[in-house]
């Protein structure tokens, strides 16, 4: 997500390095690169035009402090404008009443039913809330069964009936109140396109229930067509937010930079994997940092807190800061790391991940078993002092683990890269992302 766009923008800023001051001449090439990067990421043309104009104006009027270089000032301006474009402040879910009612709407294929499950899982695990899923898509029996399967896997109740949609929702709300549940998530029907029948059904639910949140689930890979979809739903329902799905993989992600500016609808979550924990709160500043390869350490911390014991985390943090985090520590936390989801997704959130090539690392789940085998083939002293691992020792370790010397070398290189990065993060010595 955002890799190509972010690299183009970062390279554009890099080219300003060494300039004595910011002038229209020396930033003209950078502005051209940024414009192309945004357009190729499928950001709306009008949004790109305004963004480039605002950045240019602020850059030319900026006073460069003695402690900062022109490229650093320019980077800050670009980041601030990206944050503004993405919505500025984080907009949380409504929590004013119990139960809080969330109505999810969207087209077929947007990932609405799966997102309903992810949202229930987020509320249950992250906020210790008791959610209820209501199966209100009566036109697709498969959707109801899918929601029931998801609910069972999450240990979250699913309410369904063979009645009209409004009756199902009404009875579901009563059930939630009787069971003293905190949140109600309504999985509504979708269509291949916006039509009068769909909108009328959604408006009927809205008029009867008065949900606290009306959230559009939209496919983030749709490109600029997404804006028309958001506008269409908003005109009928007065949306309170949206969730962008399918932002993992090679999605350009330009819609994320256009939604808030053009529709004024806040992005509340993004879907970044197919797993039930693949839903992240949308923080504009964090997203801007990721676009500019500055990382998202807070997101990593948030994920780690869910799976790693606090005392153990403190111990490891101290070792990382001192630069004494070793392979034995790594082995001890390997099983916990697995719970974070795909490791490559975590690596992508590290500062300068793209610069170091960490965004291109693809780790097969089987690799964890291979890593364990390699480390377990080392002596305790070797795990704690990997710097002593020379050719002869590596050959012995490779033979003992059933892996190749190349795999041993790759593991050691990746470990040292991560170790050095974490040391910089803890010491606050991280340099600019270019």
ZAMIGU-395046 format. One record per residue (C-alpha): residue number from 0; x, y, z. Coordinates in Angstrom, 3 decimals. Layout:
! residues N
<pt k="NUM" x="X" y="Y" z="Z"/>
...
***
This chain:
! residues 434
<pt k="0" x="0.000" y="0.000" z="0.000"/>
<pt k="1" x="1.328" y="3.447" z="-1.033"/>
<pt k="2" x="4.823" y="2.053" z="-1.741"/>
<pt k="3" x="5.222" y="3.388" z="-5.266"/>
<pt k="4" x="3.631" y="6.740" z="-4.485"/>
<pt k="5" x="5.641" y="7.114" z="-1.296"/>
<pt k="6" x="8.916" y="6.285" z="-3.012"/>
<pt k="7" x="8.291" y="8.867" z="-5.736"/>
<pt k="8" x="7.494" y="11.557" z="-3.176"/>
<pt k="9" x="10.496" y="10.682" z="-0.983"/>
<pt k="10" x="12.842" y="10.757" z="-3.991"/>
<pt k="11" x="11.435" y="14.129" z="-4.998"/>
<pt k="12" x="12.200" y="15.531" z="-1.558"/>
<pt k="13" x="15.639" y="13.904" z="-1.551"/>
<pt k="14" x="16.575" y="15.866" z="-4.652"/>
<pt k="15" x="16.243" y="19.112" z="-2.698"/>
<pt k="16" x="19.015" y="18.044" z="-0.323"/>
<pt k="17" x="22.022" y="20.312" z="-0.500"/>
<pt k="18" x="20.070" y="23.365" z="-1.644"/>
<pt k="19" x="20.840" y="26.528" z="0.263"/>
<pt k="20" x="17.220" y="27.608" z="0.407"/>
<pt k="21" x="13.818" y="26.813" z="-1.041"/>
<pt k="22" x="13.098" y="28.609" z="-4.302"/>
<pt k="23" x="10.566" y="28.121" z="-7.057"/>
<pt k="24" x="13.316" y="26.898" z="-9.364"/>
<pt k="25" x="14.798" y="24.230" z="-7.088"/>
<pt k="26" x="11.463" y="22.758" z="-6.054"/>
<pt k="27" x="9.895" y="22.740" z="-9.519"/>
<pt k="28" x="11.191" y="19.229" z="-10.310"/>
<pt k="29" x="10.094" y="17.973" z="-6.891"/>
<pt k="30" x="6.595" y="19.342" z="-7.348"/>
<pt k="31" x="6.380" y="17.735" z="-10.782"/>
<pt k="32" x="7.379" y="14.342" z="-9.336"/>
<pt k="33" x="4.889" y="14.650" z="-6.495"/>
<pt k="34" x="2.102" y="15.565" z="-8.936"/>
<pt k="35" x="2.864" y="12.527" z="-11.114"/>
<pt k="36" x="3.132" y="10.238" z="-8.082"/>
<pt k="37" x="-0.296" y="11.256" z="-6.797"/>
<pt k="38" x="-1.979" y="11.013" z="-10.187"/>
<pt k="39" x="-0.508" y="7.576" z="-10.854"/>
<pt k="40" x="-1.799" y="6.459" z="-7.436"/>
<pt k="41" x="-5.288" y="7.358" z="-8.700"/>
<pt k="42" x="-5.731" y="10.400" z="-6.488"/>
<pt k="43" x="-8.468" y="12.673" z="-7.818"/>
<pt k="44" x="-7.100" y="15.331" z="-10.225"/>
<pt k="45" x="-8.692" y="18.268" z="-8.376"/>
<pt k="46" x="-7.285" y="16.999" z="-5.080"/>
<pt k="47" x="-3.813" y="16.704" z="-6.623"/>
<pt k="48" x="-4.038" y="20.196" z="-8.080"/>
<pt k="49" x="-4.984" y="21.744" z="-4.725"/>
<pt k="50" x="-2.413" y="19.709" z="-2.795"/>
<pt k="51" x="0.470" y="20.685" z="-5.079"/>
<pt k="52" x="-0.597" y="24.335" z="-5.023"/>
<pt k="53" x="-0.809" y="24.407" z="-1.203"/>
<pt k="54" x="2.558" y="22.693" z="-0.740"/>
<pt k="55" x="4.257" y="25.033" z="-3.205"/>
<pt k="56" x="2.795" y="28.161" z="-1.621"/>
<pt k="57" x="3.755" y="27.150" z="1.923"/>
<pt k="58" x="7.212" y="26.006" z="0.856"/>
<pt k="59" x="8.009" y="29.296" z="-0.866"/>
<pt k="60" x="6.782" y="31.289" z="2.127"/>
<pt k="61" x="8.546" y="29.110" z="4.689"/>
<pt k="62" x="11.407" y="30.423" z="6.729"/>
<pt k="63" x="14.184" y="27.878" z="7.123"/>
<pt k="64" x="15.437" y="27.699" z="10.687"/>
<pt k="65" x="19.167" y="27.353" z="11.294"/>
<pt k="66" x="18.619" y="23.933" z="12.862"/>
<pt k="67" x="16.801" y="22.634" z="9.785"/>
<pt k="68" x="17.789" y="22.038" z="6.187"/>
<pt k="69" x="15.582" y="23.043" z="3.231"/>
<pt k="70" x="14.738" y="19.411" z="2.449"/>
<pt k="71" x="13.671" y="18.858" z="6.069"/>
<pt k="72" x="11.413" y="21.910" z="5.958"/>
<pt k="73" x="9.943" y="20.776" z="2.655"/>
<pt k="74" x="9.337" y="17.284" z="4.063"/>
<pt k="75" x="7.462" y="18.727" z="7.040"/>
<pt k="76" x="5.268" y="20.815" z="4.747"/>
<pt k="77" x="4.475" y="17.789" z="2.555"/>
<pt k="78" x="3.676" y="15.690" z="5.602"/>
<pt k="79" x="1.441" y="18.353" z="7.162"/>
<pt k="80" x="-0.488" y="18.716" z="3.909"/>
<pt k="81" x="-0.861" y="14.934" z="3.606"/>
<pt k="82" x="-2.238" y="14.793" z="7.150"/>
<pt k="83" x="-4.713" y="17.545" z="6.310"/>
<pt k="84" x="-5.720" y="15.780" z="3.102"/>
<pt k="85" x="-6.299" y="12.519" z="4.988"/>
<pt k="86" x="-8.632" y="14.202" z="7.456"/>
<pt k="87" x="-6.435" y="15.812" z="10.090"/>
<pt k="88" x="-7.612" y="14.254" z="13.343"/>
<pt k="89" x="-8.535" y="10.690" z="14.186"/>
<pt k="90" x="-12.324" y="10.218" z="14.322"/>
<pt k="91" x="-13.293" y="7.407" z="16.736"/>
<pt k="92" x="-16.469" y="5.349" z="16.801"/>
<pt k="93" x="-19.523" y="6.739" z="18.536"/>
<pt k="94" x="-19.913" y="5.385" z="22.085"/>
<pt k="95" x="-22.654" y="7.599" z="23.500"/>
<pt k="96" x="-25.235" y="4.959" z="24.286"/>
<pt k="97" x="-25.539" y="1.309" z="25.226"/>
<pt k="98" x="-26.041" y="-0.525" z="23.040"/>
<pt k="99" x="-24.305" y="1.535" z="20.357"/>
<pt k="100" x="-25.770" y="0.656" z="16.969"/>
<pt k="101" x="-23.494" y="0.469" z="13.918"/>
<pt k="102" x="-25.084" y="-0.014" z="10.502"/>
<pt k="103" x="-22.707" y="-1.223" z="7.790"/>
<pt k="104" x="-23.679" y="-0.512" z="4.193"/>
<pt k="105" x="-21.973" y="-1.040" z="0.859"/>
<pt k="106" x="-21.972" y="-2.693" z="-2.532"/>
<pt k="107" x="-21.596" y="-6.420" z="-3.057"/>
<pt k="108" x="-17.979" y="-7.496" z="-3.089"/>
<pt k="109" x="-16.753" y="-4.671" z="-0.864"/>
<pt k="110" x="-16.013" y="-7.069" z="2.003"/>
<pt k="111" x="-18.911" y="-5.853" z="4.156"/>
<pt k="112" x="-19.721" y="-9.154" z="5.914"/>
<pt k="113" x="-16.071" y="-9.887" z="6.626"/>
<pt k="114" x="-15.617" y="-6.321" z="7.875"/>
<pt k="115" x="-18.576" y="-6.766" z="10.230"/>
<pt k="116" x="-16.714" y="-9.688" z="11.785"/>
<pt k="117" x="-13.454" y="-7.739" z="11.947"/>
<pt k="118" x="-15.226" y="-4.842" z="13.641"/>
<pt k="119" x="-16.793" y="-7.195" z="16.205"/>
<pt k="120" x="-13.380" y="-8.722" z="16.855"/>
<pt k="121" x="-11.826" y="-5.252" z="17.235"/>
<pt k="122" x="-14.451" y="-4.188" z="19.792"/>
<pt k="123" x="-14.152" y="-7.440" z="21.709"/>
<pt k="124" x="-10.361" y="-7.658" z="21.862"/>
<pt k="125" x="-9.303" y="-4.009" z="21.788"/>
<pt k="126" x="-11.984" y="-2.477" z="24.006"/>
<pt k="127" x="-13.314" y="-5.483" z="25.909"/>
<pt k="128" x="-16.837" y="-4.865" z="24.582"/>
<pt k="129" x="-19.624" y="-7.361" z="23.985"/>
<pt k="130" x="-20.866" y="-7.021" z="20.387"/>
<pt k="131" x="-23.790" y="-8.571" z="18.543"/>
<pt k="132" x="-23.823" y="-9.248" z="14.810"/>
<pt k="133" x="-27.202" y="-8.941" z="13.068"/>
<pt k="134" x="-27.595" y="-10.766" z="9.761"/>
<pt k="135" x="-29.814" y="-8.369" z="7.796"/>
<pt k="136" x="-28.903" y="-9.510" z="4.281"/>
<pt k="137" x="-31.968" y="-11.669" z="3.647"/>
<pt k="138" x="-31.338" y="-11.938" z="-0.089"/>
<pt k="139" x="-28.117" y="-13.914" z="0.166"/>
<pt k="140" x="-28.376" y="-16.984" z="2.424"/>
<pt k="141" x="-24.638" y="-17.426" z="1.898"/>
<pt k="142" x="-24.033" y="-14.063" z="3.580"/>
<pt k="143" x="-26.022" y="-15.138" z="6.641"/>
<pt k="144" x="-24.121" y="-18.429" z="6.864"/>
<pt k="145" x="-20.838" y="-16.597" z="6.390"/>
<pt k="146" x="-21.679" y="-14.237" z="9.257"/>
<pt k="147" x="-22.664" y="-17.160" z="11.488"/>
<pt k="148" x="-19.381" y="-18.894" z="10.721"/>
<pt k="149" x="-17.443" y="-15.723" z="11.516"/>
<pt k="150" x="-19.390" y="-15.193" z="14.737"/>
<pt k="151" x="-18.723" y="-18.762" z="15.864"/>
<pt k="152" x="-14.984" y="-18.410" z="15.210"/>
<pt k="153" x="-14.897" y="-15.196" z="17.266"/>
<pt k="154" x="-17.279" y="-16.370" z="19.979"/>
<pt k="155" x="-19.565" y="-13.459" z="19.089"/>
<pt k="156" x="-23.368" y="-13.997" z="18.952"/>
<pt k="157" x="-25.115" y="-13.648" z="15.587"/>
<pt k="158" x="-28.822" y="-12.780" z="15.419"/>
<pt k="159" x="-30.871" y="-13.918" z="12.429"/>
<pt k="160" x="-34.541" y="-14.548" z="11.653"/>
<pt k="161" x="-36.739" y="-15.321" z="8.665"/>
<pt k="162" x="-38.618" y="-12.037" z="8.779"/>
<pt k="163" x="-38.514" y="-8.656" z="7.077"/>
<pt k="164" x="-35.298" y="-6.702" z="7.408"/>
<pt k="165" x="-36.765" y="-4.093" z="9.755"/>
<pt k="166" x="-38.277" y="-6.813" z="11.967"/>
<pt k="167" x="-34.960" y="-8.692" z="12.126"/>
<pt k="168" x="-33.104" y="-5.554" z="13.134"/>
<pt k="169" x="-35.771" y="-4.587" z="15.677"/>
<pt k="170" x="-35.801" y="-8.031" z="17.302"/>
<pt k="171" x="-31.999" y="-8.092" z="17.252"/>
<pt k="172" x="-31.807" y="-4.802" z="19.132"/>
<pt k="173" x="-34.232" y="-6.096" z="21.755"/>
<pt k="174" x="-32.108" y="-9.229" z="22.107"/>
<pt k="175" x="-28.978" y="-7.125" z="22.614"/>
<pt k="176" x="-30.668" y="-5.102" z="25.325"/>
<pt k="177" x="-31.894" y="-8.245" z="27.103"/>
<pt k="178" x="-28.373" y="-9.699" z="27.009"/>
<pt k="179" x="-26.794" y="-6.414" z="28.114"/>
<pt k="180" x="-24.562" y="-6.241" z="25.045"/>
<pt k="181" x="-22.499" y="-3.147" z="24.257"/>
<pt k="182" x="-22.518" y="-2.911" z="20.457"/>
<pt k="183" x="-24.825" y="-3.940" z="17.640"/>
<pt k="184" x="-23.333" y="-4.372" z="14.171"/>
<pt k="185" x="-25.908" y="-4.619" z="11.391"/>
<pt k="186" x="-24.706" y="-6.377" z="8.239"/>
<pt k="187" x="-27.067" y="-5.036" z="5.577"/>
<pt k="188" x="-27.674" y="-6.238" z="2.028"/>
<pt k="189" x="-25.580" y="-5.020" z="-0.849"/>
<pt k="190" x="-26.081" y="-4.683" z="-4.582"/>
<pt k="191" x="-23.791" y="-4.734" z="-7.577"/>
<pt k="192" x="-24.600" y="-1.052" z="-7.968"/>
<pt k="193" x="-26.568" y="1.653" z="-6.207"/>
<pt k="194" x="-30.290" y="1.335" z="-7.005"/>
<pt k="195" x="-33.576" y="2.669" z="-5.627"/>
<pt k="196" x="-34.594" y="-0.632" z="-4.014"/>
<pt k="197" x="-31.360" y="-0.925" z="-2.064"/>
<pt k="198" x="-31.438" y="2.651" z="-0.850"/>
<pt k="199" x="-35.055" y="2.452" z="0.204"/>
<pt k="200" x="-34.368" y="-0.602" z="2.349"/>
<pt k="201" x="-31.413" y="1.096" z="3.992"/>
<pt k="202" x="-33.439" y="4.271" z="4.571"/>
<pt k="203" x="-36.203" y="2.177" z="6.179"/>
<pt k="204" x="-33.704" y="0.651" z="8.613"/>
<pt k="205" x="-32.213" y="4.074" z="9.291"/>
<pt k="206" x="-35.634" y="5.645" z="9.967"/>
<pt k="207" x="-36.691" y="2.855" z="12.342"/>
<pt k="208" x="-33.437" y="2.220" z="14.208"/>
<pt k="209" x="-31.648" y="5.595" z="14.118"/>
<pt k="210" x="-28.193" y="3.986" z="14.256"/>
<pt k="211" x="-25.454" y="5.900" z="16.012"/>
<pt k="212" x="-23.070" y="5.173" z="13.136"/>
<pt k="213" x="-23.827" y="4.643" z="9.446"/>
<pt k="214" x="-20.603" y="3.347" z="7.980"/>
<pt k="215" x="-19.928" y="2.655" z="4.328"/>
<pt k="216" x="-17.641" y="-0.300" z="3.617"/>
<pt k="217" x="-15.907" y="0.357" z="0.323"/>
<pt k="218" x="-13.308" y="-1.446" z="-1.743"/>
<pt k="219" x="-10.135" y="0.648" z="-1.575"/>
<pt k="220" x="-8.964" y="-0.708" z="-4.921"/>
<pt k="221" x="-11.882" y="0.889" z="-6.803"/>
<pt k="222" x="-9.931" y="4.025" z="-7.530"/>
<pt k="223" x="-11.792" y="7.242" z="-8.280"/>
<pt k="224" x="-15.083" y="5.394" z="-8.823"/>
<pt k="225" x="-15.180" y="5.040" z="-5.042"/>
<pt k="226" x="-15.930" y="8.743" z="-4.704"/>
<pt k="227" x="-19.142" y="8.359" z="-6.718"/>
<pt k="228" x="-20.188" y="5.391" z="-4.581"/>
<pt k="229" x="-19.538" y="7.283" z="-1.343"/>
<pt k="230" x="-21.426" y="10.302" z="-2.613"/>
<pt k="231" x="-24.398" y="8.148" z="-3.662"/>
<pt k="232" x="-24.731" y="6.447" z="-0.278"/>
<pt k="233" x="-24.145" y="9.692" z="1.600"/>
<pt k="234" x="-26.923" y="11.544" z="-0.214"/>
<pt k="235" x="-29.450" y="8.964" z="0.967"/>
<pt k="236" x="-28.109" y="8.079" z="4.411"/>
<pt k="237" x="-25.942" y="10.946" z="5.666"/>
<pt k="238" x="-22.990" y="8.668" z="6.434"/>
<pt k="239" x="-20.936" y="9.103" z="9.598"/>
<pt k="240" x="-17.840" y="7.354" z="8.295"/>
<pt k="241" x="-16.360" y="4.788" z="5.967"/>
<pt k="242" x="-14.079" y="1.762" z="6.113"/>
<pt k="243" x="-11.634" y="1.195" z="3.261"/>
<pt k="244" x="-11.035" y="-2.493" z="2.591"/>
<pt k="245" x="-8.460" y="-4.366" z="0.552"/>
<pt k="246" x="-5.667" y="-1.864" z="1.139"/>
<pt k="247" x="-3.138" y="-4.654" z="1.432"/>
<pt k="248" x="-1.204" y="-5.997" z="-1.528"/>
<pt k="249" x="-0.579" y="-3.761" z="-4.505"/>
<pt k="250" x="-3.525" y="-1.437" z="-4.084"/>
<pt k="251" x="-2.603" y="2.087" z="-5.172"/>
<pt k="252" x="-4.575" y="3.541" z="-2.258"/>
<pt k="253" x="-5.243" y="6.876" z="-3.920"/>
<pt k="254" x="-8.851" y="6.818" z="-2.768"/>
<pt k="255" x="-7.650" y="7.315" z="0.832"/>
<pt k="256" x="-6.204" y="10.680" z="-0.199"/>
<pt k="257" x="-9.371" y="11.781" z="-1.958"/>
<pt k="258" x="-12.244" y="10.630" z="0.269"/>
<pt k="259" x="-12.164" y="13.145" z="3.105"/>
<pt k="260" x="-11.318" y="16.136" z="0.929"/>
<pt k="261" x="-14.056" y="15.503" z="-1.639"/>
<pt k="262" x="-16.840" y="13.992" z="0.497"/>
<pt k="263" x="-16.024" y="15.239" z="4.032"/>
<pt k="264" x="-16.727" y="11.678" z="5.251"/>
<pt k="265" x="-14.101" y="10.540" z="7.776"/>
<pt k="266" x="-12.245" y="7.275" z="7.236"/>
<pt k="267" x="-12.560" y="5.363" z="10.508"/>
<pt k="268" x="-10.821" y="2.079" z="9.688"/>
<pt k="269" x="-8.825" y="0.401" z="6.949"/>
<pt k="270" x="-8.745" y="-3.289" z="6.167"/>
<pt k="271" x="-5.197" y="-4.493" z="5.668"/>
<pt k="272" x="-5.494" y="-8.295" z="5.564"/>
<pt k="273" x="-8.100" y="-11.035" z="5.178"/>
<pt k="274" x="-7.696" y="-12.176" z="8.786"/>
<pt k="275" x="-10.151" y="-11.187" z="11.508"/>
<pt k="276" x="-7.536" y="-8.954" z="13.138"/>
<pt k="277" x="-6.850" y="-7.214" z="9.818"/>
<pt k="278" x="-8.649" y="-3.984" z="10.716"/>
<pt k="279" x="-6.797" y="-0.874" z="11.842"/>
<pt k="280" x="-7.992" y="2.466" z="13.163"/>
<pt k="281" x="-7.346" y="5.231" z="10.664"/>
<pt k="282" x="-4.975" y="7.865" z="12.028"/>
<pt k="283" x="-4.201" y="10.485" z="9.350"/>
<pt k="284" x="-0.793" y="11.373" z="10.790"/>
<pt k="285" x="0.276" y="7.750" z="11.057"/>
<pt k="286" x="-0.845" y="7.119" z="7.484"/>
<pt k="287" x="1.112" y="10.143" z="6.269"/>
<pt k="288" x="4.184" y="8.788" z="8.062"/>
<pt k="289" x="3.771" y="5.445" z="6.305"/>
<pt k="290" x="3.419" y="7.111" z="2.907"/>
<pt k="291" x="6.681" y="9.001" z="3.534"/>
<pt k="292" x="8.448" y="5.875" z="4.842"/>
<pt k="293" x="8.598" y="7.241" z="8.392"/>
<pt k="294" x="6.964" y="4.105" z="9.751"/>
<pt k="295" x="4.070" y="3.556" z="12.126"/>
<pt k="296" x="5.628" y="2.581" z="15.427"/>
<pt k="297" x="2.445" y="3.278" z="17.381"/>
<pt k="298" x="0.559" y="0.721" z="15.295"/>
<pt k="299" x="3.298" y="-1.832" z="15.949"/>
<pt k="300" x="3.151" y="-1.078" z="19.667"/>
<pt k="301" x="-0.615" y="-1.453" z="19.619"/>
<pt k="302" x="-0.362" y="-4.875" z="17.999"/>
<pt k="303" x="2.438" y="-6.015" z="20.291"/>
<pt k="304" x="0.532" y="-5.005" z="23.424"/>
<pt k="305" x="-2.177" y="-7.480" z="22.509"/>
<pt k="306" x="0.135" y="-10.491" z="22.416"/>
<pt k="307" x="3.232" y="-9.811" z="24.535"/>
<pt k="308" x="3.375" y="-9.738" z="28.333"/>
<pt k="309" x="4.031" y="-6.194" z="29.615"/>
<pt k="310" x="6.970" y="-7.176" z="31.862"/>
<pt k="311" x="8.536" y="-9.170" z="29.057"/>
<pt k="312" x="8.058" y="-6.261" z="26.663"/>
<pt k="313" x="9.836" y="-3.897" z="29.087"/>
<pt k="314" x="12.717" y="-6.336" z="29.469"/>
<pt k="315" x="13.122" y="-6.636" z="25.713"/>
<pt k="316" x="12.867" y="-2.858" z="25.255"/>
<pt k="317" x="15.769" y="-2.374" z="27.671"/>
<pt k="318" x="17.841" y="-4.961" z="25.827"/>
<pt k="319" x="17.042" y="-3.364" z="22.471"/>
<pt k="320" x="18.024" y="0.058" z="23.764"/>
<pt k="321" x="21.322" y="-1.312" z="25.042"/>
<pt k="322" x="21.864" y="-3.212" z="21.814"/>
<pt k="323" x="21.972" y="-6.546" z="23.641"/>
<pt k="324" x="18.819" y="-8.079" z="22.130"/>
<pt k="325" x="20.038" y="-11.475" z="20.890"/>
<pt k="326" x="18.874" y="-14.497" z="18.940"/>
<pt k="327" x="17.882" y="-16.256" z="22.137"/>
<pt k="328" x="15.483" y="-13.401" z="22.901"/>
<pt k="329" x="14.212" y="-13.566" z="19.361"/>
<pt k="330" x="13.578" y="-17.277" z="19.642"/>
<pt k="331" x="11.740" y="-16.792" z="22.930"/>
<pt k="332" x="9.285" y="-14.342" z="21.364"/>
<pt k="333" x="8.886" y="-16.051" z="18.004"/>
<pt k="334" x="5.622" y="-17.750" z="18.919"/>
<pt k="335" x="4.236" y="-14.457" z="20.211"/>
<pt k="336" x="5.289" y="-12.688" z="17.042"/>
<pt k="337" x="3.251" y="-15.172" z="15.029"/>
<pt k="338" x="0.124" y="-13.783" z="16.690"/>
<pt k="339" x="0.786" y="-10.361" z="15.196"/>
<pt k="340" x="-0.123" y="-11.615" z="11.758"/>
<pt k="341" x="2.154" y="-11.732" z="8.715"/>
<pt k="342" x="5.591" y="-10.523" z="9.783"/>
<pt k="343" x="6.141" y="-8.694" z="6.505"/>
<pt k="344" x="3.215" y="-6.402" z="7.392"/>
<pt k="345" x="4.968" y="-5.477" z="10.636"/>
<pt k="346" x="8.282" y="-4.847" z="8.899"/>
<pt k="347" x="6.569" y="-2.478" z="6.462"/>
<pt k="348" x="5.576" y="-0.260" z="9.401"/>
<pt k="349" x="9.182" y="0.294" z="10.507"/>
<pt k="350" x="10.754" y="3.677" z="9.665"/>
<pt k="351" x="12.728" y="3.570" z="6.393"/>
<pt k="352" x="11.306" y="0.128" z="5.625"/>
<pt k="353" x="11.221" y="0.799" z="1.892"/>
<pt k="354" x="14.722" y="2.277" z="1.904"/>
<pt k="355" x="16.099" y="-0.860" z="3.566"/>
<pt k="356" x="14.086" y="-3.165" z="1.332"/>
<pt k="357" x="11.983" y="-4.495" z="4.206"/>
<pt k="358" x="8.768" y="-3.768" z="2.285"/>
<pt k="359" x="9.739" y="-6.379" z="-0.299"/>
<pt k="360" x="10.350" y="-9.156" z="2.191"/>
<pt k="361" x="7.882" y="-11.981" z="1.784"/>
<pt k="362" x="7.847" y="-14.518" z="4.606"/>
<pt k="363" x="6.162" y="-17.862" z="4.101"/>
<pt k="364" x="4.565" y="-19.138" z="7.357"/>
<pt k="365" x="6.840" y="-22.166" z="6.999"/>
<pt k="366" x="9.773" y="-19.791" z="7.403"/>
<pt k="367" x="9.032" y="-19.547" z="11.117"/>
<pt k="368" x="9.695" y="-23.265" z="11.497"/>
<pt k="369" x="12.903" y="-22.881" z="9.491"/>
<pt k="370" x="14.011" y="-19.949" z="11.655"/>
<pt k="371" x="13.330" y="-21.920" z="14.820"/>
<pt k="372" x="15.308" y="-24.873" z="13.475"/>
<pt k="373" x="18.280" y="-22.648" z="12.581"/>
<pt k="374" x="18.397" y="-20.888" z="15.952"/>
<pt k="375" x="17.862" y="-24.114" z="17.903"/>
<pt k="376" x="20.862" y="-25.606" z="16.069"/>
<pt k="377" x="23.060" y="-22.930" z="17.642"/>
<pt k="378" x="24.649" y="-23.226" z="21.042"/>
<pt k="379" x="23.396" y="-20.983" z="23.798"/>
<pt k="380" x="26.586" y="-18.927" z="23.540"/>
<pt k="381" x="26.144" y="-18.497" z="19.770"/>
<pt k="382" x="22.561" y="-17.290" z="20.225"/>
<pt k="383" x="23.761" y="-14.648" z="22.668"/>
<pt k="384" x="26.821" y="-13.707" z="20.619"/>
<pt k="385" x="25.861" y="-14.080" z="16.934"/>
<pt k="386" x="28.902" y="-12.004" z="15.973"/>
<pt k="387" x="31.091" y="-15.119" z="16.457"/>
<pt k="388" x="29.233" y="-17.015" z="13.742"/>
<pt k="389" x="31.798" y="-17.499" z="11.008"/>
<pt k="390" x="31.883" y="-19.891" z="8.065"/>
<pt k="391" x="32.618" y="-23.126" z="9.982"/>
<pt k="392" x="29.939" y="-22.513" z="12.608"/>
<pt k="393" x="27.398" y="-21.523" z="9.937"/>
<pt k="394" x="28.045" y="-24.754" z="8.045"/>
<pt k="395" x="27.485" y="-26.777" z="11.238"/>
<pt k="396" x="24.262" y="-24.856" z="12.015"/>
<pt k="397" x="22.983" y="-25.305" z="8.454"/>
<pt k="398" x="23.644" y="-29.044" z="8.584"/>
<pt k="399" x="22.054" y="-29.406" z="12.011"/>
<pt k="400" x="18.895" y="-27.517" z="11.004"/>
<pt k="401" x="18.531" y="-29.078" z="7.575"/>
<pt k="402" x="18.747" y="-25.657" z="5.959"/>
<pt k="403" x="21.348" y="-24.005" z="3.726"/>
<pt k="404" x="24.195" y="-21.686" z="4.675"/>
<pt k="405" x="22.491" y="-19.028" z="2.541"/>
<pt k="406" x="19.385" y="-19.264" z="4.750"/>
<pt k="407" x="21.538" y="-18.946" z="7.876"/>
<pt k="408" x="23.202" y="-15.834" z="6.442"/>
<pt k="409" x="19.846" y="-14.338" z="5.435"/>
<pt k="410" x="18.437" y="-14.840" z="8.943"/>
<pt k="411" x="21.474" y="-13.214" z="10.545"/>
<pt k="412" x="21.347" y="-10.251" z="8.164"/>
<pt k="413" x="17.631" y="-9.649" z="8.760"/>
<pt k="414" x="18.118" y="-9.993" z="12.506"/>
<pt k="415" x="20.941" y="-7.431" z="12.553"/>
<pt k="416" x="18.894" y="-5.002" z="10.436"/>
<pt k="417" x="15.915" y="-5.238" z="12.770"/>
<pt k="418" x="18.140" y="-5.017" z="15.854"/>
<pt k="419" x="19.862" y="-1.868" z="14.613"/>
<pt k="420" x="16.578" y="-0.267" z="13.622"/>
<pt k="421" x="14.979" y="-0.943" z="17.005"/>
<pt k="422" x="18.056" y="0.458" z="18.741"/>
<pt k="423" x="17.757" y="3.688" z="16.740"/>
<pt k="424" x="14.048" y="3.937" z="17.504"/>
<pt k="425" x="14.601" y="3.482" z="21.235"/>
<pt k="426" x="17.466" y="5.977" z="21.314"/>
<pt k="427" x="15.597" y="8.553" z="19.282"/>
<pt k="428" x="18.408" y="8.696" z="16.723"/>
<pt k="429" x="16.358" y="7.902" z="13.653"/>
<pt k="430" x="17.317" y="10.069" z="10.696"/>
<pt k="431" x="15.134" y="11.438" z="7.953"/>
<pt k="432" x="13.538" y="8.862" z="5.655"/>
<pt k="433" x="15.748" y="9.548" z="2.650"/>
***
